[in-house]
Amino acid sequence: MKTIIKVILLLTISITVFNCSDDDDGSTTTGNTNEYFKYTIDGVERIFDYQVEGHLETDTSTIIDRFEINASGQQPSGDLRRVGINFSFDSSGAFLPNTVYNWGVALDNTPTEKFYFGETTSTNLFLLSSDFNAHPIIATVTSVIPNAVGDYLEFTFVGSYTDDNNVSHSISGECRVQRDANQDF
């Protein structure tokens, strides 16, 4: 009986140690410098460079167009984590370089340029309201405008936000993605 208890105890300890050693701190990288999305909160960086794709989306039922970017990062276990990024803007306007895009989501009644992203994985949740006043984060497009499929979109962002516990955090990041085929609705 003592042997069975020792084996069960040893297995329990082993499973606990192996499960705890596989935590995702977000810094795992494939080394891809061609396409990536990275963000840092209070000095802790999360990197998404395993698969990155970006495309222009237009929808004839709204006056808003957007560049949508989806990126995944690979954890040490091989599992993937994902992030979704949006630049939204008035479809009658132009998507311009060196333009400040405030945090938020553009809507038909407020079609000014906006930037927003969120990460929802089993190990990390980063979702903020789209209220720029509560989350003054700004993004700046640093590349030429990706007018054609194959062009690159590059941008940086910086700002701060207050979490649900009323703790203030600094945030910054950057992205480089090649434009894929449009997705029109």
N, C-alpha and C positions, 0 to 999 in steps of 0.2 A: 504494500500500500504506500509506503514511504517513497518508493521509486516512482510510482505513478504520480504522486503529488509533486515530486521534484521535476519530473518531465513536464507536467502541466505548467508549473511555475517557470521553468526555463523557457518554454515556448511562449508564455505570456510576456515575459521580459524581452525576449528576442523580437516578438511582433511589435511591441511598444517601441523599442529602440529603432527598428527599421522604419516604422511609420513616422516617427518623429524626425528621423534624419533626412526625410525626403521633402522637407518644407520648401516652398517656393518663395524665395526672397525677391524674385523678379529680375535678378541681374543676369540670368542665364542668357547667353547669346550664341548665335550660330556664326558670328563674325561677318555677317552680311553688311557691307557698307554701301551697297547699291540701292537697297530699299529697306526702310526701317521706320519705326515710330518709337520714340523714347520719351519717358517723362520721369521727373524727379520730384518727390515730395519730401521736404525737410532733409535733403541729402541722400535719400534712398531712391536709387534709380530702378526703373522697370523698363525692360527692353523687349520689343516685339519686332523680330527680324527674320522669323522663320518663313512666313508667307505674308506678303503685303500686296494689296491691290487697290487701285483707285480708279474711279470712273465718274463721269458727269452724268447726273440724272436730271431729266427734264420731265415735266408733267403738265400737260395742256389744261388740266383742271385747276391749276393754281398759277400764281405769278412768281412762284419761288423755284429757282433752280438750285442744285447743290452738287458739290463734289463730295462723294462719299468714299471713305477710305476704310478698309478692313485689314487688320493686321493680327498675326498670331505670334506668340512666343513659345519656345519650347522649354518645359521644366526639366530639371535633372532626371526625373522619372521617365521622360519622353512624352508625358501628357502635354497638351496644348492649352494655352490660355489666349483669350481673344479680347480685342478692343475695337470699338467702332468710332469713327471720327467723321464729322460733317462740317463743311463750309457751306452755308446757305446764303443766297443773295437774290435780289430782284432780277427776274429773268429779262427785264427790259434794260437792265444795267450791265456793266461789264465786271468780270472777275479780274481784279487788277493786282499787280505786284505793288509792294510797298504801301499797301492799304492795311489799316488796322481793322481787324475783325474782332468785335467784342464777344465775350462769352454769351452764349444763348442760342436760341433757335429762331430763325426768321419765319414769320407767318404772313399770310396775305394782308393782314391789317397792319403789320409792322415789318415790311420787307427789307429793312436795312441789313447790311452784311453782318453775319454772325458765325461763330466758331463754337463747336461743342464736341466733347467726347465722353465716352463712358466705358468702363471695364467691369464686367461681371463674370467672375470665375469662381470656382469652388474655394479658392484660397484668397481671393481679394475682391473687394467691391469698391469701385470708385464711381459714384453717381452723385452729381450735384444738381440742384434745381437750375433752371436756365436763367435765373435772375442775376444779371450782371452787377447790380448794386450789392448783392450779397456775396458775389464771387467775381471780383474785378480781375478777370483774366483776359489778356489780349493776345491775339495771334497776328503775326505779320508774315505775309507771303514774301519770301526772299528770292524766289526764282522768277524767270520770265513766265508768263502765263502758259499753261500747257494747252495750247490751242489744238494740237493734233494728238491722236493716239501715238504713244511712244515718247511724247515729251514728258519731262519730269516736273513735278510739283514739289517745291521745298518750302518749309515754313518753320518758324520758331514761335514759342509762346511763353508767357511769363505772367505771374500774378500771385494772388493769395486767395484763400477761402477760409471760412469758419465751419468746423464740423458740427455735428449734432450735439456734441458736448460743450459747445462754445469755445473750442480751442482753435486758434488761428494757425494756419499752415502756409508755407511758401511752396509754389509749384512752378516748374519750368519744363520745357521740352522742345523737341525738334522732330521733324519728319522729312523723309525723302521718299517719294513714290512715283513710279512710272504710270502714266495714264493708259488705262485699258479702254476697250470699246465702250461707247455710251450705252446707257440704259434708259431709254425713253419710254414713257407710259402714255 
